[in-house]
Amino acid sequence: MTLSLTFKTLEVEPATAAALAPYGALVGADPTRPPRLGSFYGSKVELWSPGALINDSDASLSVARIHPRAPEVIWMERHFKHTQTFIPLGGSPFIAVLGAPTSDNQPDPATVRAFRFDGSSGIMLHVGTWHEFPFAAEGTADVVVLLRKETMSNLEVRENDEAIGGDLEKRNLHTRLGFASTYTESSRP
């Protein structure tokens, strides 16, 4: 059986709190919302919470250095037990390709969108949000990644060029859906 491959070109859009709402929460200072002030430092320390962080004692914090690669989305994955988070270091801009959570075991191509993070904020994904690992937007990008150790183990369990485990489904869009995405930044400011 031969699948014909359909390509969808995604226009990269700015990562704003409103645009990201179906996929996760913007992680960064938000001057449009009132901060919480600590009792020890008063107005000298302002705190914003992007939302409920879901993780447990299996949490893992790592730094990923993302090198430039072709803007092709071949795999998308999702997690069931935590809100995976990507936070840029040193102002590193990156592009995240995201798909809304689904009730079946593959992303819905109609919900897949590409977002540009300018390096001043990151994203905490909703549980179940489909995503490709971020792409470097300008040269190399360093990002902090918050996830579960179990997820790292799940990535090692390969099944037909995909990975699966208790906290992970990583799907090959080419073979599973006959679908792939690329992105462009033609409207970039």
C-alpha positions in Angstrom: 0.0 0.0 0.0 1.4 3.4 -1.0 0.3 6.6 0.8 0.3 9.8 -1.1 1.9 12.5 0.9 0.0 15.8 1.5 2.0 18.8 2.5 0.5 21.7 4.5 2.5 24.9 4.7 2.1 26.6 8.1 2.5 30.4 8.3 4.5 31.1 11.5 2.6 33.4 13.8 3.7 35.3 16.9 3.4 33.4 20.1 0.9 35.3 22.1 -1.1 34.2 25.2 -4.4 34.3 23.2 -3.0 32.4 20.2 -1.4 29.7 22.4 -4.5 29.2 24.6 -5.7 25.9 22.9 -2.2 24.4 23.2 -0.7 25.7 26.4 0.3 28.8 28.4 2.8 31.5 27.6 5.7 31.4 30.1 7.1 34.8 30.8 6.5 38.1 32.6 3.0 39.3 31.7 2.6 43.1 32.3 -1.1 42.9 31.2 -1.9 40.9 34.4 -1.3 42.0 37.9 1.7 40.2 39.5 1.8 38.5 42.9 4.1 40.3 45.2 6.2 38.4 47.8 5.9 39.3 51.5 9.6 39.5 51.9 10.6 41.7 48.9 7.4 43.7 48.2 7.4 45.3 44.8 11.0 44.3 44.2 10.0 40.8 43.2 7.0 40.3 40.9 5.6 36.8 40.2 3.4 35.5 37.5 2.1 32.0 37.2 1.3 30.8 33.6 -1.0 28.0 34.9 -1.0 24.8 36.8 2.3 22.9 36.3 1.5 19.2 36.2 4.4 16.9 37.0 5.6 14.8 39.9 8.7 13.5 41.6 9.8 12.0 38.2 10.4 15.6 36.9 13.5 16.2 34.9 15.1 19.5 33.9 17.5 19.6 31.0 19.0 22.1 28.5 18.6 21.4 24.8 20.8 23.1 22.2 18.8 23.2 19.0 20.7 23.4 15.8 19.2 24.6 12.5 17.3 21.9 10.6 14.9 21.8 7.7 11.5 23.3 8.5 9.8 19.9 8.1 7.4 18.5 10.7 7.7 14.7 10.4 6.9 13.6 14.0 4.6 15.0 16.5 4.3 13.7 20.1 2.2 14.3 23.2 2.4 13.5 26.9 -0.2 12.2 29.3 1.3 12.9 32.7 2.9 16.3 32.6 2.9 19.8 31.1 6.1 19.8 29.1 7.7 23.2 29.1 10.2 24.9 26.8 11.9 28.1 28.1 14.5 29.9 26.0 18.0 30.9 27.4 19.9 34.0 26.4 17.0 35.3 24.3 17.2 32.4 21.9 14.2 32.6 19.5 12.5 29.3 18.5 9.6 28.0 16.5 7.1 25.6 18.0 4.7 23.5 15.9 1.7 22.6 17.9 -1.5 20.6 17.5 -4.5 20.6 19.9 -5.1 17.6 22.1 -7.1 14.8 20.5 -9.2 11.9 21.7 -7.5 9.4 19.3 -3.8 8.4 18.9 -2.8 10.9 16.3 -2.9 14.7 15.8 -5.6 16.5 13.8 -3.8 18.2 10.9 -6.5 20.9 11.0 -5.3 22.1 14.4 -1.6 22.2 13.6 -0.1 25.7 13.8 3.4 27.2 14.0 4.4 29.8 16.5 7.5 32.0 16.8 8.9 32.7 20.3 11.0 35.8 20.3 13.3 34.5 23.1 11.6 36.5 25.9 9.1 33.8 26.8 8.5 30.1 26.5 5.5 27.7 26.6 4.1 25.2 29.1 2.0 22.8 27.0 -1.4 21.5 28.1 -1.4 17.8 28.9 -2.0 16.0 25.6 -0.9 18.8 23.3 0.7 17.5 20.1 4.1 19.1 19.3 7.3 18.6 17.3 10.5 19.4 19.2 11.1 23.1 18.7 13.1 24.5 15.8 15.9 27.1 16.1 14.6 30.3 14.5 18.0 32.1 14.2 21.1 30.0 14.3 21.4 27.8 17.4 18.9 28.1 20.2 19.3 26.9 23.8 16.1 26.0 25.7 15.4 24.7 29.2 13.1 21.6 28.9 11.0 20.5 31.8 9.6 16.9 31.4 9.4 13.6 33.1 12.3 11.1 33.2 9.9 8.4 32.1 9.4 10.4 28.8 13.1 10.1 28.1 12.9 6.3 28.5 9.7 6.2 26.4 11.6 7.9 23.5 13.9 4.8 23.4 11.0 2.4 22.8 10.8 2.5 19.0 7.9 0.9 17.1 7.8 1.4 13.3 9.7 4.7 13.4 7.5 5.9 16.3 7.9 5.8 20.1 5.3 5.0 22.7 5.2 4.6 26.5 3.2 5.5 29.6 3.7 9.2 29.1 4.4 9.4 25.4 3.0 8.9 21.9 5.4 10.0 19.1 3.8 9.6 15.7 5.3 9.7 12.3 3.0 11.9 10.3 4.3 10.7 6.9 3.5 7.0 7.5 0.5 7.3 9.8 -1.4 10.1 8.1 0.2 10.6 4.7 0.7 14.2 5.9 3.6 16.5 6.7 4.0 20.1 7.4 6.5 22.8 6.6 6.5 26.3 7.9 7.4 29.7 6.5 8.0 33.1 8.1 6.9 35.4 5.3 5.0 37.7 7.5 7.8 37.9 10.1 8.1 41.5 11.5 
